[in-house]
Amino acid sequence: MKYYSTRNQINYLTAAQVIKEGLSPDGGLYVPSEKLPVLPINIFTGNSYIDMAKTIFKIFLSDYDELEISDAITSAYGIENFDHPEITPLHKLKTGLYVLELWHGPTSAFKDIALQVLPYLLRTAIKVTREKSELVILTATSGDTGKSALEGFKDIPGIKIVVYYPARGVSEVQRLQMITQEGNNVNVAAVKGNFDDAQNGVKAIFGNQQLVKMLKAKGYRLTSANSINWGRLLPQIVYYFYAYAKLLSNEEIRDGEKINFAVPTGNFGNILAGYYARELGLPVNRLICAANINNVLTDFINSGHYNRNRKLKPSISPSMDILISSNLERLLFEITGHDSEKIKYWMDSLAKDGQYKIDNQTQRLIHDIFWSDFADDNETKKSIASVYEEYNYLIDTHTAVGSCVLNKYRETEKDQSKTVILSTASPYKFTGSVAGALFVKETYENYSELELLKVLSKKTATNIPANLSNLDTKTIRHKQVIERDAMPNHLLDFLKLT
Ligand SMILES: *Cc1c(COP(=O)(O)O)cnc(C)c1O
């Protein structure tokens, strides 16, 4: 399988090259250049998650040898990393309604599924491309990506990682997870301001040619663990197949029966993996794109007009607070039959005017597969409460957006296809909001977010994930709070270049 950029179909690259580079130098994203094979429906009957991952990885990583793929997968999804033997267990709420729990990894967010395996894929990529420089991963995070990347890359030889999180905007649990991070090759700093400040600071470092050149001369190459990397997307295709195979073996669906997935969406990475699963032959009816109040994607899917000219509104589902959904570019490329001229035109317009409008035909094609609506904070809280009351099942704020929007879908479209809600974080990562949704004020207002872990556990008789249960006893290792303009110096300090 060879890859090329969504903005130029001249250079063909191997999987190792695209995983090492992350983003194409022309600003586009890497995508498979070849038509995907259609997998037989029963191919995965009786397979474990790990077996399925091996089969799917092999299709896309044809320049990796089988043993390397197999090692990467067994190392990433071992029992010491995931606290459930099924990796992504499927929970039945009632006939026709299921939740796929994607948060059993070491940081309790779905990003672990990709970020546990990416370091191994990257290590092989360094080897086969004979990369001489040491890789330095720079990541700005709104909370989940940073911690997940730190856990994935800690103590990996030949790679260093630096994470910047906004001093305002992450939950207390998320902050503690990051400042207590262990590992000899890691660094974390808070950046004064919000996520955009941290993100812009990282972009400024990548765009600073003088700095990049100097680092190169010292033997360092900057890269990103952002969800634009193909190595982040590929691992996520697996769990769509896993959910389907599980429904089949539990006799919840018939062979070939089409199902829906409801996906809490931000950067469009998770739901795009669902689209690729569908391209590989998975019987998918509708992919339901659930947004929060930052509903750029909802507007786009319903009108064909993408418009980021609005203010970012902080919500209780912060990992979805985003105005530019980068992975949408890949979908547009696929839907237009790999028309890089069109993509360039739209993306130039997005960069210049903050908006673009696609043609009617493309919009119709997208709307045939995707359906979208959004939930505000109030609806999100109501959704947490009603799922708990109805099914005695605890969900986090992001999953609650998915559940709420699924209800809107069923009411509007009258489609009763069986549906899997993708659950993207443990409720224990967002204890403040979850407790606020479930309890009367007196029960939670006197507690810190950290204390609420125990309150929530006791009241709902559910377990705190092990990685969150000892946060208060861990040593704080990363205390720095810096101005955005100080980020380049902070990086040089960490690399001992000042
Ligand atoms: C990152 C994240 C999302 C959004 O996923 P995308 O792939 O960016 O669309 C949703 N929920 C949680 C908890 C996340 O961490």
The ligand as a MOL file (V3000), in Angstrom:
LIG
                    3D

  0  0  0     0  0            999 V3000
M  V30 BEGIN CTAB
M  V30 COUNTS 15 15 0 0 0
M  V30 BEGIN ATOM
M  V30 1 C -10.3320 13.4250 21.2900 0
M  V30 2 C -11.6420 13.0930 21.9080 0
M  V30 3 C -12.8380 13.1500 21.1740 0
M  V30 4 C -12.8790 13.6060 19.7260 0
M  V30 5 O -12.3230 12.6640 18.8490 0
M  V30 6 P -11.8840 13.1110 17.3660 0
M  V30 7 O -11.1800 11.9220 16.8190 0
M  V30 8 O -10.9590 14.2770 17.5600 0
M  V30 9 O -13.1090 13.4620 16.6290 0
M  V30 10 C -14.0200 12.7930 21.8080 0
M  V30 11 N -14.0340 12.4160 23.0990 0
M  V30 12 C -12.9080 12.3580 23.8410 0
M  V30 13 C -13.0030 11.9670 25.2730 0
M  V30 14 C -11.6700 12.6810 23.2770 0
M  V30 15 O -10.5630 12.6260 24.0340 0
M  V30 END ATOM
M  V30 BEGIN BOND
M  V30 1 1 1 2
M  V30 2 1 2 3
M  V30 3 2 2 14
M  V30 4 1 3 4
M  V30 5 2 3 10
M  V30 6 1 4 5
M  V30 7 1 5 6
M  V30 8 2 6 7
M  V30 9 1 6 8
M  V30 10 1 6 9
M  V30 11 1 10 11
M  V30 12 2 11 12
M  V30 13 1 12 13
M  V30 14 1 12 14
M  V30 15 1 14 15
M  V30 END BOND
M  V30 END CTAB
M  END
